[in-house]
Amino acid sequence: MNTTLLVENNQELESFYSLNLQTWVGTTIIPKKEAKFCSKVFEDGSQIDLIITKARIGLEKSAEAVFEMIQKSGRNIPLIVVGKSTLTDESVIHLQSGLDIKTLIQAAGKALNVTAQNMAQLQIPEYFAIPINYFLSLKRSVTDVYEEDIDQAGSYIKKMDEFHDFEPSLIKTYIQKGVASLYVKKHDRLYFVTNVTQELVAKIEMSELNDDEQLSAAEMGQKLLTAKLTRIGITEETTKLANKQLKMMSHTAKKYPKMGKLLGRLMRNQAGYLFKHSQILTYVCSNLMDNIDWGNEEQKKKISFIAFFHDILLENDEQAQIHTEKQLKESGLDAASIELVNSHAQKAAELLVKYPGAPMGADAIIRQHHGIPHGIGFATTYGGNLSPMIIVFILAEELTDNIIRSGKELKMKKILLSMRKKYPTQRFQKIIDIMETISI
């Protein structure tokens, strides 16, 4: 078993790293809040196979401090630095985002000489131990949870049913009794870990994260919200999470004066289509409201709300990339997915009728965002009864889809010319005129 020294002062981030590194790479974690607390680990000769640290923690230049300790110790220990630092040594691996799990695990695995094949060959017990402290982040488990029977070794008793709320005092009682771990079945472990990861990240204040990490956190939060809305609907819990996610997405849209910079950062973060679509759509809609004659702050908030929630019930990128009846028929999706894609506008609208403080009329626009009044299916032509806001949204969504599909080869003039041919009526053309003012 290898050992990783983790220098991280945020409790949720420490738990995030520990859980994922233990699960995916099989490393034991030694956590320290700051670099200055690491000297004893070096002095007592503790095994250290990898060190992961923030570039800075408060006023401390953590990466430089840790690197100096490695040099003084004379030990050859790989160092992963999250964030910007001045270190240029070839032994140092820089990560822009610590929340990019795939990149983090690949970097840690390479540094520890742990391959995917190594992990696949590990013998996983039928009941996989989860340290008890991770349950403090949960109100319910997405899988059944078991406790080891103290009277019969190797026997496990189910203590929690999947998706059933449990009292917070239950976990504290376990801790007081000295229970170190609860268990999930091995085939459920990755699903459970993914959910706990999302819950941990949802609790982190955005001020604790750099720009790249904020995008990763927003994408995880969006996936978590979709799962919760599907299971429990609009509640105080989901409303609080949704408001935080909506605020993050609107804040990001304001942060970038040019869309190209936002798109570049999303691509660098390897964000999925569903998240990129919502984030860029928020940017496009916000800019249109700034330049349209009837636009104001109230309308900007409304269309940002719509951009965030219109596809919130879709489960994956494959579903989100379908925008026409033809694409749906050719998608190869199973029957349940086809039904969801076909009716997601109606279902989202019905859900948001119950949302406290939702902008007036937002549910109607979400229902009609594919041009169908009742929200089932996709329009092939558009009648003259569409409201100006719906026209803006239909065009903004199509522009967003084209932007994402273009990637690095973005040619805005070509995209808008194609849209002019597709939407020849004056009401649509007027909005396309405004789209030409969006700064790339």
Secondary structure, DSSP 8 states (H G I E B T S, - for coil): --EEEEE---HHHHHHHHHHHHHHT--EEEEESSGGG-HHHHHTT---SEEEEES-BTTB-HHHHHHHHHHHHT----EEEES--S---TTEEEES-TT-HHHHHHHHHHHHT--HHHHHHS---SEEEEEGGGGGG-SB-SS-EEEE-TTSTT-EEEEE-TT-B--HHHHHHHHHTT--EEEEEGGGHHHHHHHHHHHHHHTS-GGGS-HHHHHHHHHHHHHHHHHHHHHH-S-HHHHHHHHHHHHHHHHHHHH-SSHHHHHHHHHHTT--HHHHHHHHHHHHHHHHHHHSTT--HHHHHHHHHHHHHTTTT--SHHHHT--SHHHHHTS---HHHHHHHHHHHHHHHHHHTT-TT--TTHHHHHHTTTS-TTSSS--SS--TT--HHHHHHHHHHHHHHHHHHHGGG--HHHHHHHHHHH--SHHHHHHHHHHTTS--
